[in-house]
Amino acid sequence: MANIVLDKLVKRFGKQVAVNELSLEIKDREFVAILGPSGCGKTTTMNMISGLLKPDAGTVRFDGSVMNNIPPGKRGVGFMFQNYAVFTYLSVYDNIAFGLRIRKMETEQIDKEVQEVARLLQIRHLLSMPASNLSINDMQKVALARSMVVKPQIFLLDEPLSNLDAALRNVMRAELKKIQQELGQTTVYVTHDQVEAMSLADRIAVMNFAVLQQYDAPHNIYNRPKNLFVANFIGSPTINFFEGRYRGGEFNLKDFSAGKMSVSKENKKQVDDSIRGEDIVLGIRPEHLKVGSSRDGVSGLKAKIVSVEPLGSKTIVYMHPDGNPSAILKSSMDSDFKPKIGEMTSLIINEKNLYLFDKKSADLVMRFGS
Ligand code: ATP
């Protein structure tokens, strides 16, 4: 059993606040991803969990015990970083066995453990090879095997797949998830890659500028983003935002010449009750913003098609709203949709797919249809 509680953690480097009052609870056996742009404080958070850094304020607890003054080697954590540590003068086998020998495990048991972890990571055929002969992909697997074999209750992974090529990254992602479920370790995984976080984690902690923005299951992070930052950070292509004002049941949207969009009777009361200021931002994901003939465009909003990206399974259509040629809108359409570049088109928006944000606070005010 190993649960982790971070309580109001603060870390500063001089005047720079790297992590600001971070509170998180990671349950036993949970897989949590810490996700955010470069410099947002992910690695600093991880280093406070492992013990490599001491917080300036707040506590780190494992199973209720305060860890702040416990050195890394005594915390029962295994970690693996982007710059993996593999001894190139040893064989793959000896690299994996290294930590077990330090723990003075019996030779027979060591062999059992090494073989087992090599089987999980599909590197049994490499065991007798010198580590210096390995490809980068295999080196990464050996580094992972080395950290896993000692069976730490808590496993900390900092961008472990970032040096791998794209194909192996996909394979390793699936493998990691399987292995973590099999071994049942509490896992914290730092990444700036939203696909990794969404596909691997039970819960994602999204950070920006040293502050936790949202901590939730991947489905909720995508479907119920707490603020503009999370809505924009998650999703590819990114969500569309329409800035404007709300008054008397109508959105007046800046980037469109016919910029009025009425709120349906059934939603008007909820909007009136929830809204805090007149300045709003509407969000709609590309898969919900459809391109159609003027007859279909119930919103009355128009845009000019400027480029098209056929992706095989779908086609991404890029447009300028008709009132602002420097803004870009994205629509994800079926692959058989054949748009004409330069054409003025209507936007089809179903109200139930809209997010309403307060511009000043950047917080989500409501999601229509929920
Ligand atoms: P990346 O994805 O680029 O690794 P990150 O989200 O992991 O970024 P951190 O490495 O935790 O971010 O850094 C958070 C902030 O603290 C950054 O502004 C960084 O420059 C600063 N920082 C981190 N370590 C130190 C240090 N040892 N000395 C001074 N500043 C630091």
Residues whose N, C-alpha, C, O or C-beta is under 5 A from the ligand:
A	BS01	ATP	F13 A18 P37 S38 G39 C40 G41 K42 T43 T44 T45
